[in-house]
């Protein structure tokens, strides 16, 4: 069994074994959200976006 966290939270560094985590680029996500909101406010068509994530493999998943 593997345990995986999300958002690379600071308290996870205290876990033993070290917690594998999914990291997302918050600045990129925030920029995409702002662009989405401005398009909606301008009355433009909007659609969903899939943003990349990185899996940081540590000791909790082998």
Buried (B, 14 or more C-beta within 10 A) or exposed (E): EEEBBEEBEEEBEEBEEBBBBEEBEEEEBEEBEEEBEEEEEEEEEEEEEEEEBEEBEBEBBE
